[in-house]
Amino acid sequence: MNESNLFTYKPPKEWRTGLNVRTIYPPIPRNTDGINFDIYDFDMLFDDKPTNDLIRTGKTIGCFYIESPGMRSLLKRLDVHTFELLTAASSIIRPGVAESGMMQEFIVRHKDPSRRKYLIAEMENLLAETYGIMIYQEDVIKVAHLIAGLSLEEADLLRRAMSGKMRSHSAMEKIKDKFFISCKRKGYDDYQTKELWRQIESFAGYSFCKAHSASFALLSYQVAFLKAHYPAEFLAAVLSNGGGFYSPAVYVWEAVRCGVKVKLPSINHSMYEYTGSEKEIRIGLMAIKNLSYNTIHKIVEERKRHGEYKSLADFLVRTKTGFEESSLLIKCGAMGCLKKTRPALLRLLDIYINKRKLLQESYNDLFVTESFALENEIDTQQNFSLEEICRQEYEAFGYMITRHPLHFYKNFIDDKSITKAAQMPQKKGKYVKMIGWYMTSKRIKTRSGEIMKFLSLEDLTGTFEAVIFPKVYMQYAELTSSMGPYVAEGIIDENDHANLIVKKLSILSSQMVKSEMLKDGVENTYFGDVEKISEEEFRIAEVIDQERLRIAYLG
């Protein structure tokens, strides 16, 4: 087929009839019942104030591509509130631009128009939108062709040599000589030529074409809209999908910061996945470690067919769930809907499985829903301690729900000498002390080859970044491999109030708060030693009379 026929060629009729495009998922329906917005109405998205406010303030945890600490910091520093600016931000965060120093230069020029300068005057016509900085592959092609004087073929060869899986150092070296000769022929001095090449070469790490950045920015806007208007539904979906940049614990407490109530899983209300609706998230049964998919499926399907479970015996008979998995469900709070304490349910479980052999095929009890004498005798209103409840939740999900881990350090975090994350904007440039729980971390090598680390931390009011430069990192490196809680002292960055430049770092030991732990029950009503309570002790406590009990505890 010759070139002249390219624009007139039509495929055979049988190719053009019917839908021949193979798709994995059907197209997402628009404006369906119950949904009063069109996620593809981009004009609406770009003009939506709550969405733009969410992006410009960096409250984008959970949002595609713009949730990392570095990206959230960049959004705030650039005050990103337009699609065009988000497209640029999506590209300048890439290693090629960032490592060349041009990301910082872009930020400076964005904030201060007087700093917008052009290495070669003609570049203003090409790069005015990006303040004279090459941030897209198209920019490199334009500069290489129109400024340096390479042919379009050579400029595209340069693009291919420096991008994606086709990166080639040898190809870059071959074209470098042509680039310098061409620049000299156009009359540029050595500084201009070398700096122009340095900026282009920096893209050899990674680079985006503008269409790629724009596609990312579109999707980022869509999910930011969902988070701004439907935080419960959105974060439930993020958790169900396995999260993104962070662990599930971060998304759970991000939901709490968004005003969403997170509820424990429930055999009567949970589905397999997390579900969100009207400022509430119900944890899905999928979150419970060591609970099999078959068991979860059985619990949900049996409930759909025959209604909610009325008692533990009812649950066991209908689902045939074994001792270990039933015990998991009790300990993590998934049977709280049965209106009995966790210790009481564990005792009943032991009776049903080991004494009455409830799950045996030959078992037949017409009065299974009635309360027996033995069951009444072992019933107790005494619950596990708050500490134990949270520990069991952590073992089950990998995070706590009843309380944030920092709750157990309340006397420390409420000290007047401690600055909260929410107070950081008012303390730019000041030396402060902060306490934070681990979210994620990133260790990098500086240009000089030294190692430094970024610790992403959270307290009960928000999140912040502990920036540990090489000299300080050498002192405290071994401390940065735990969940914390960290006590970080340093200076709040004047350019980004969410950054704490660390000078001192320590970890609050659990021994330091041992005397802060609580008695049985879930309310902070008593301070004293942590009591390790066994099932045997519950039994003894119930048969001993009150006077002997008083003497045993008080002497």
C-alpha positions as CSV (number, residue, x, y, z in Angstrom):
1,M,0.0,0.0,0.0
2,N,1.5,3.3,-1.0
3,E,1.4,6.6,1.0
4,S,-1.3,8.2,-1.3
5,N,-3.7,5.4,-0.4
6,L,-3.2,5.7,3.4
7,F,-6.0,8.2,3.9
8,T,-8.5,6.7,1.5
9,Y,-8.2,3.0,2.4
10,K,-11.3,1.4,4.0
11,P,-11.4,-2.0,5.6
12,P,-13.7,-4.7,4.2
13,K,-17.4,-4.3,5.2
14,E,-17.3,-7.4,7.5
15,W,-14.6,-5.7,9.5
16,R,-16.7,-2.7,10.1
17,T,-19.9,-4.4,11.2
18,G,-20.5,-5.1,14.9
19,L,-18.2,-4.5,17.9
20,N,-14.8,-6.1,17.2
21,V,-12.8,-4.4,20.0
22,R,-12.0,-6.9,22.7
23,T,-12.6,-5.4,26.2
24,I,-11.8,-6.8,29.7
25,Y,-14.5,-4.7,31.3
26,P,-17.6,-3.1,29.8
27,P,-17.7,0.7,29.6
28,I,-18.6,2.5,32.9
29,P,-22.2,3.6,32.6
30,R,-22.8,7.4,32.8
31,N,-25.5,9.1,34.8
32,T,-27.0,5.9,36.1
33,D,-29.8,5.7,38.7
34,G,-28.5,6.9,42.1
35,I,-25.4,8.6,40.7
36,N,-26.0,12.3,40.1
37,F,-22.7,13.1,38.5
38,D,-20.7,12.2,35.3
39,I,-17.1,11.2,36.2
40,Y,-16.2,12.0,32.6
41,D,-17.5,15.5,32.7
42,F,-14.0,17.0,33.0
43,D,-15.2,20.6,32.9
44,M,-17.3,19.9,35.9
45,L,-14.3,18.2,37.6
46,F,-11.8,21.0,36.9
47,D,-14.2,23.6,38.2
48,D,-15.2,21.7,41.4
49,K,-14.1,23.7,44.4
50,P,-13.9,20.8,47.0
51,T,-11.8,18.8,44.5
52,N,-9.4,21.7,43.8
53,D,-9.2,22.5,47.5
54,L,-8.3,18.8,48.3
55,I,-5.6,18.8,45.6
56,R,-4.0,22.2,46.5
57,T,-3.8,21.3,50.2
58,G,-2.2,17.9,49.5
59,K,-5.0,15.9,51.2
60,T,-4.7,13.3,48.5
61,I,-3.9,10.1,50.4
62,G,-5.5,7.3,48.4
63,C,-5.6,9.3,45.1
64,F,-3.9,7.8,42.1
65,Y,-0.4,9.0,41.5
66,I,-0.7,12.1,43.8
67,E,-0.7,10.4,47.2
68,S,3.0,9.9,47.9
69,P,4.6,12.3,50.5
70,G,6.7,13.9,47.8
71,M,3.8,14.5,45.5
72,R,1.5,15.9,48.3
73,S,4.3,18.3,49.3
74,L,4.7,19.4,45.6
75,L,0.9,20.0,45.3
76,K,1.0,22.3,48.3
77,R,4.2,24.1,47.2
78,L,2.8,24.8,43.8
79,D,-0.8,25.5,45.0
80,V,-2.0,23.1,42.3
81,H,-5.6,23.9,41.5
82,T,-5.9,23.5,37.7
83,F,-5.7,20.6,35.4
84,E,-2.8,22.2,33.5
85,L,-0.7,22.7,36.6
86,L,-1.5,19.1,37.8
87,T,-0.3,17.9,34.4
88,A,3.0,19.7,34.9
89,A,3.3,18.5,38.5
90,S,2.8,14.9,37.4
91,S,5.8,15.3,35.1
92,I,8.3,17.3,37.2
93,I,8.1,14.8,40.0
94,R,9.7,12.2,37.8
95,P,13.3,11.4,38.6
96,G,14.7,12.9,35.4
97,V,13.4,16.4,36.1
98,A,13.6,16.2,39.9
99,E,17.2,15.0,40.0
100,S,18.5,17.6,37.5
101,G,17.3,20.3,39.9
102,M,14.8,21.6,37.4
103,M,11.9,20.6,39.7
104,Q,13.0,23.1,42.3
105,E,13.6,25.7,39.6
106,F,10.1,25.2,38.3
107,I,8.7,25.8,41.7
108,V,10.7,29.0,42.2
109,R,9.7,30.3,38.7
110,H,6.1,29.4,39.3
111,K,6.0,31.4,42.5
112,D,8.1,34.3,41.3
113,P,7.5,35.5,37.7
114,S,10.7,37.6,37.9
115,R,12.7,34.4,38.1
116,R,11.4,33.1,34.8
117,K,14.3,33.2,32.4
118,Y,15.3,31.5,29.2
119,L,18.8,30.0,28.5
120,I,18.4,31.0,24.9
121,A,15.9,33.8,23.9
122,E,14.1,31.7,21.3
123,M,13.1,29.2,24.0
124,E,10.5,31.6,25.3
125,N,8.3,30.9,22.3
126,L,8.6,27.1,22.9
127,L,8.6,26.8,26.7
128,A,6.6,29.8,28.0
129,E,4.0,27.4,29.5
130,T,6.6,25.7,31.6
131,Y,8.7,28.9,32.4
132,G,11.6,27.9,30.2
133,I,12.0,24.4,31.7
134,M,11.8,21.2,29.7
135,I,9.5,18.9,31.5
136,Y,8.0,16.8,28.7
137,Q,9.4,14.6,26.0
138,E,7.8,17.0,23.4
139,D,9.8,19.8,24.9
140,V,13.1,18.0,24.3
141,I,12.1,17.3,20.7
142,K,11.2,21.0,20.1
143,V,14.4,22.3,21.7
144,A,16.6,19.7,20.0
145,H,15.1,20.5,16.6
146,L,14.2,24.2,16.7
147,I,16.9,25.5,19.1
148,A,19.9,23.0,18.7
149,G,19.2,22.5,15.0
150,L,19.0,18.7,14.8
151,S,16.7,17.2,12.2
152,L,13.3,16.0,13.4
153,E,14.6,12.4,12.8
154,E,17.6,13.1,15.0
155,A,15.5,14.8,17.7
156,D,13.1,11.8,17.8
157,L,16.1,9.5,18.0
158,L,17.2,11.5,21.0
159,R,13.7,11.1,22.6
160,R,13.7,7.4,22.1
161,A,17.3,7.0,23.4
162,M,16.4,8.7,26.7
163,S,12.9,7.3,27.4
164,G,11.3,4.2,28.8
165,K,12.6,0.8,28.1
166,M,14.4,2.0,25.1
167,R,16.9,4.1,27.1
168,S,20.3,3.8,25.5
169,H,23.5,5.4,26.7
170,S,25.4,4.5,23.6
171,A,22.7,6.1,21.4
172,M,22.9,9.2,23.6
173,E,26.6,9.4,23.1
174,K,26.4,9.1,19.3
175,I,23.9,11.9,19.0
176,K,25.8,14.1,21.6
177,D,28.5,14.9,19.1
178,K,26.0,16.0,16.5
179,F,24.2,18.1,19.1
180,F,27.4,20.0,20.1
181,I,28.4,20.6,16.5
182,S,25.0,21.9,15.5
183,C,24.9,24.2,18.5
184,K,28.3,25.6,17.7
185,R,27.2,26.2,14.1
186,K,24.2,28.2,15.4
187,G,26.5,30.4,17.4
188,Y,25.8,29.3,21.0
189,D,28.6,29.6,23.5
190,D,30.1,26.7,25.4
191,Y,28.0,27.4,28.6
192,Q,24.7,27.5,26.7
193,T,25.5,24.3,24.8
194,K,26.6,22.4,27.9
195,E,23.7,23.6,30.0
196,L,21.2,22.8,27.3
197,W,22.7,19.3,27.0
198,R,22.7,18.8,30.7
199,Q,19.0,19.6,31.0
200,I,18.2,17.2,28.1
201,E,20.5,14.5,29.5
202,S,18.7,14.7,32.9
203,F,15.7,13.1,31.2
204,A,17.7,10.0,30.6
205,G,16.5,8.7,34.0
206,Y,12.8,8.8,33.2
207,S,10.5,11.2,31.3
208,F,6.9,11.6,30.4
209,C,5.3,12.7,27.2
210,K,2.7,15.4,27.8
211,A,-0.2,13.1,26.9
212,H,1.0,10.6,29.5
213,S,1.1,13.3,32.2
214,A,-2.3,14.6,31.1
215,S,-3.8,11.1,31.3
216,F,-2.5,10.7,34.8
217,A,-3.8,14.1,35.8
218,L,-7.3,13.3,34.4
219,L,-7.5,10.1,36.5
220,S,-6.1,12.0,39.5
221,Y,-8.8,14.6,39.2
222,Q,-11.5,11.9,38.9
223,V,-10.4,10.1,42.1
224,A,-9.9,13.4,44.0
225,F,-13.5,14.3,43.1
226,L,-14.6,11.0,44.6
227,K,-12.6,11.5,47.8
228,A,-13.8,15.1,48.2
229,H,-17.5,14.2,47.8
230,Y,-17.7,10.5,48.8
231,P,-14.8,9.8,51.2
232,A,-16.4,6.7,52.8
233,E,-17.2,5.0,49.5
234,F,-13.9,6.0,48.0
235,L,-11.6,4.9,50.8
236,A,-13.6,1.7,51.3
237,A,-12.8,0.9,47.6
238,V,-9.1,1.8,48.1
239,L,-8.9,-0.6,51.0
240,S,-10.8,-3.3,49.1
241,N,-8.3,-3.0,46.2
242,G,-5.3,-3.5,48.5
243,G,-4.4,0.2,48.9
244,G,-1.7,2.0,47.0
245,F,1.4,3.7,48.3
246,Y,0.6,3.1,52.0
247,S,-0.5,0.2,54.3
248,P,-4.2,-0.3,55.1
249,A,-3.7,1.3,58.5
250,V,-2.9,4.6,56.9
251,Y,-6.1,4.6,54.8
252,V,-8.2,3.6,57.8
253,W,-6.9,6.6,59.9
254,E,-7.1,8.8,56.8
255,A,-10.8,8.0,56.7
256,V,-11.1,9.0,60.4
257,R,-9.4,12.3,59.6
258,C,-11.9,12.8,56.8
259,G,-14.8,12.5,59.4
260,V,-15.6,8.9,58.4
261,K,-16.6,6.4,61.2
262,V,-14.8,3.1,60.7
263,K,-16.7,0.1,62.1
264,L,-15.3,-3.3,63.1
265,P,-16.2,-6.2,60.8
266,S,-19.5,-8.0,61.6
267,I,-20.8,-11.4,60.8
268,N,-24.3,-9.7,60.4
269,H,-23.3,-6.6,58.4
270,S,-19.9,-7.1,56.6
271,M,-19.5,-8.2,53.1
272,Y,-16.3,-9.7,51.7
273,E,-14.9,-6.3,50.8
274,Y,-14.9,-3.0,52.7
275,T,-18.2,-1.1,52.2
276,G,-18.7,2.6,52.6
277,S,-21.8,4.7,52.8
278,E,-22.8,8.1,54.2
279,K,-19.6,8.8,56.3
280,E,-19.3,5.2,57.5
281,I,-17.0,2.4,56.5
282,R,-17.6,-1.2,57.5
283,I,-14.5,-3.3,57.5
284,G,-14.9,-6.3,55.2
285,L,-14.3,-9.9,56.3
286,M,-11.4,-10.0,53.8
287,A,-9.4,-7.9,56.3
288,I,-9.3,-10.7,58.9
289,K,-6.0,-12.6,58.5
290,N,-6.3,-16.4,58.4
291,L,-10.0,-16.4,57.7
292,S,-10.4,-18.4,54.5
293,Y,-12.3,-17.2,51.4
294,N,-14.6,-20.2,51.6
295,T,-15.6,-19.4,55.2
296,I,-16.3,-15.7,54.3
297,H,-18.3,-16.8,51.3
298,K,-20.3,-19.2,53.5
299,I,-21.0,-16.6,56.1
300,V,-22.2,-14.0,53.6
301,E,-24.3,-16.3,51.5
302,E,-26.0,-18.1,54.5
303,R,-26.9,-14.6,55.9
304,K,-28.4,-13.6,52.5
305,R,-30.5,-16.7,52.3
306,H,-31.7,-17.1,55.9
307,G,-31.2,-13.7,57.6
308,E,-28.9,-12.5,60.4
309,Y,-27.3,-14.7,62.9
310,K,-29.1,-14.6,66.3
311,S,-26.5,-16.2,68.5
312,L,-23.2,-18.0,68.5
313,A,-24.9,-21.4,68.4
314,D,-27.1,-20.2,65.5
315,F,-23.9,-19.1,63.6
316,L,-22.0,-22.3,64.2
317,V,-24.9,-24.6,63.2
318,R,-25.7,-22.6,60.0
319,T,-22.1,-22.0,58.8
320,K,-20.2,-25.0,60.3
321,T,-17.3,-22.6,60.9
322,G,-14.6,-24.4,63.0
323,F,-13.1,-23.4,66.3
324,E,-10.0,-21.5,65.1
325,E,-11.8,-19.3,62.6
326,S,-14.7,-18.7,65.0
327,S,-12.2,-17.7,67.6
328,L,-10.7,-15.2,65.2
329,L,-14.1,-13.7,64.5
330,I,-14.8,-13.3,68.2
331,K,-11.4,-11.9,69.1
332,C,-11.4,-9.2,66.4
333,G,-14.9,-8.0,67.3
334,A,-16.8,-9.4,64.3
335,M,-19.3,-11.0,66.7
336,G,-20.0,-7.9,68.7
337,C,-23.5,-7.9,67.0
338,L,-24.4,-10.9,69.2
339,K,-24.5,-8.5,72.3
340,K,-22.0,-10.6,74.4
341,T,-18.5,-9.8,75.5
342,R,-15.6,-11.4,73.8
343,P,-14.6,-13.5,76.8
344,A,-18.2,-14.7,77.1
345,L,-18.3,-15.7,73.5
346,L,-15.0,-17.5,73.7
347,R,-16.3,-19.5,76.7
348,L,-19.4,-20.4,74.8
349,L,-17.4,-21.4,71.8
350,D,-15.4,-23.8,73.9
351,I,-18.6,-25.3,75.3
352,Y,-20.3,-25.6,71.9
353,I,-17.3,-27.2,70.1
354,N,-15.6,-29.2,72.8
355,K,-18.5,-30.1,75.2
356,R,-21.7,-30.3,73.2
357,K,-20.0,-31.2,69.9
358,L,-22.2,-28.8,68.1
359,L,-20.6,-29.3,64.7
360,Q,-20.7,-33.0,64.6
361,E,-22.9,-34.4,61.8
362,S,-24.9,-36.5,64.3
363,Y,-25.7,-33.5,66.5
364,N,-29.4,-32.7,66.7
365,D,-30.7,-30.3,69.3
366,L,-34.2,-28.9,68.9
367,F,-33.5,-26.3,71.5
368,V,-30.3,-24.9,70.1
369,T,-31.4,-21.3,70.3
370,E,-32.4,-21.6,74.0
371,S,-30.1,-20.7,76.8
372,F,-28.9,-23.6,78.9
373,A,-27.8,-23.5,82.5
374,L,-24.2,-24.0,81.8
375,E,-24.2,-21.2,79.2
376,N,-25.8,-18.9,81.8
377,E,-23.2,-19.8,84.4
378,I,-20.2,-18.9,82.3
379,D,-21.7,-15.7,80.9
380,T,-19.8,-12.6,82.0
381,Q,-20.1,-8.8,81.4
382,Q,-16.3,-8.5,82.1
383,N,-14.6,-7.6,78.9
384,F,-10.9,-7.7,77.9
385,S,-8.9,-4.6,78.6
386,L,-8.6,-1.9,76.0
387,E,-5.0,-2.8,75.5
388,E,-5.9,-6.5,74.8
389,I,-8.8,-5.5,72.5
390,C,-6.5,-3.3,70.4
391,R,-3.8,-6.0,70.4
392,Q,-6.2,-8.6,69.1
393,E,-7.4,-6.2,66.4
394,Y,-3.8,-5.5,65.4
395,E,-3.2,-9.3,65.1
396,A,-6.3,-9.7,63.1
397,F,-6.1,-6.8,60.6
398,G,-2.6,-5.4,60.9
399,Y,-4.1,-2.2,62.4
400,M,-6.2,-1.1,65.3
401,I,-9.8,0.3,65.1
402,T,-10.9,0.8,68.7
403,R,-8.1,3.3,69.3
404,H,-5.2,4.7,67.4
405,P,-1.8,3.3,68.7
406,L,-0.9,6.8,69.9
407,H,-3.9,6.7,72.3
408,F,-1.7,4.6,74.6
409,Y,0.8,7.5,74.7
410,K,-1.9,10.1,75.4
411,N,-0.1,11.7,78.4
412,F,3.0,12.2,76.2
413,I,1.3,13.6,73.1
414,D,-1.0,15.9,75.1
415,D,2.1,17.5,76.8
416,K,2.2,21.2,76.1
417,S,5.8,20.9,74.8
418,I,4.6,18.7,71.9
419,T,3.6,20.3,68.6
420,K,0.7,18.6,66.8
421,A,0.7,18.1,63.0
422,A,-2.3,20.5,62.8
423,Q,-0.3,23.2,64.5
424,M,2.7,23.1,62.0
425,P,1.5,25.9,59.7
426,Q,1.6,28.4,62.6
427,K,5.2,27.3,63.5
428,K,7.1,27.6,60.3
429,G,10.9,28.0,60.9
430,K,10.6,27.3,64.6
431,Y,12.3,24.5,66.6
432,V,9.7,22.0,67.8
433,K,9.2,18.6,69.4
434,M,6.7,16.2,67.8
435,I,5.4,12.7,68.3
436,G,4.4,10.5,65.3
437,W,3.4,7.0,64.4
438,Y,5.1,5.4,61.3
439,M,3.2,5.5,58.0
440,T,5.9,4.8,55.4
441,S,9.6,5.7,54.7
442,K,12.0,6.3,51.9
443,R,15.7,6.1,52.0
444,I,17.7,7.8,49.2
445,K,21.2,8.6,48.2
446,T,22.2,12.3,47.8
447,R,24.2,13.6,44.9
448,S,27.3,13.4,47.0
449,G,26.6,9.7,47.7
450,E,25.4,10.1,51.3
451,I,22.3,8.3,52.7
452,M,19.3,10.2,54.1
453,K,15.8,9.2,54.9
454,F,12.2,10.5,54.9
455,L,9.9,9.2,57.6
456,S,6.2,9.8,57.0
457,L,4.5,10.0,60.3
458,E,1.0,10.7,61.7
459,D,-0.4,11.9,65.0
460,L,-4.1,12.2,66.0
461,T,-4.4,15.5,64.1
462,G,-2.7,14.9,60.8
463,T,0.4,13.7,58.9
464,F,3.9,15.1,58.6
465,E,7.2,14.3,57.0
466,A,10.4,13.9,59.2
467,V,13.3,14.7,56.9
468,I,16.5,13.2,58.2
469,F,19.6,14.5,56.4
470,P,22.8,12.4,56.2
471,K,24.7,13.7,59.3
472,V,21.6,13.2,61.6
473,Y,20.8,9.9,59.9
474,M,24.2,8.5,60.7
475,Q,23.3,9.0,64.4
476,Y,19.8,7.6,64.4
477,A,19.6,5.2,61.4
478,E,19.0,2.1,63.6
479,L,16.0,3.7,65.2
480,T,14.2,4.3,61.9
481,S,13.2,0.7,61.4
482,S,10.3,0.5,63.8
483,M,6.7,1.7,63.9
484,G,7.6,4.2,66.6
485,P,6.1,6.2,68.1
486,Y,8.9,8.6,67.3
487,V,9.8,11.7,69.2
488,A,11.3,14.0,66.6
489,E,12.9,17.4,67.4
490,G,13.8,19.9,64.7
491,I,12.8,22.9,62.6
492,I,9.6,23.1,60.6
493,D,10.5,23.9,57.0
494,E,9.5,27.4,56.0
495,N,8.7,26.4,52.4
496,D,6.6,23.4,53.3
497,H,5.1,23.4,56.8
498,A,4.4,19.6,56.6
499,N,8.2,18.9,56.7
500,L,10.1,18.7,59.9
501,I,13.9,18.9,59.5
502,V,15.0,16.5,62.2
503,K,17.9,17.3,64.6
504,K,17.1,14.7,67.3
505,L,15.2,11.5,67.1
506,S,14.1,8.9,69.8
507,I,11.5,6.3,70.3
508,L,8.9,6.2,73.1
509,S,9.4,2.8,74.8
510,S,6.3,0.8,75.8
511,Q,7.9,0.5,79.2
512,M,7.6,4.3,79.6
513,V,3.8,4.0,79.4
514,K,3.3,0.8,81.3
515,S,1.8,2.6,84.2
516,E,-0.6,4.4,81.8
517,M,-2.5,1.3,80.8
518,L,-6.1,0.7,81.6
519,K,-8.2,-1.7,83.7
520,D,-10.8,-4.1,82.1
521,G,-13.2,-2.3,79.8
522,V,-12.8,0.1,76.9
523,E,-12.9,3.5,78.6
524,N,-10.0,5.4,80.1
525,T,-11.3,5.4,83.7
526,Y,-8.4,3.9,85.6
527,F,-4.6,4.2,85.6
528,G,-2.5,1.3,86.8
529,D,-0.4,-1.8,85.9
530,V,-1.4,-3.9,82.9
531,E,-3.2,-7.0,84.1
532,K,-2.7,-10.2,82.2
533,I,-6.0,-12.0,82.6
534,S,-6.4,-15.7,81.7
535,E,-9.7,-17.6,81.2
536,E,-8.9,-19.6,84.4
537,E,-8.8,-16.3,86.4
538,F,-12.2,-15.4,85.1
539,R,-13.6,-18.8,86.3
540,I,-12.0,-18.4,89.8
541,A,-13.2,-14.8,90.1
542,E,-16.8,-15.9,89.5
543,V,-16.9,-18.6,92.2
544,I,-15.0,-16.7,94.9
545,D,-17.2,-14.6,97.2
546,Q,-16.9,-10.8,97.2
547,E,-15.2,-10.6,100.6
548,R,-12.5,-13.0,99.6
549,L,-12.1,-11.2,96.3
550,R,-11.6,-7.9,98.2
551,I,-9.0,-9.5,100.5
552,A,-7.2,-11.1,97.5
553,Y,-6.8,-7.7,95.7
554,L,-6.6,-5.3,98.6
555,G,-5.2,-7.3,101.5
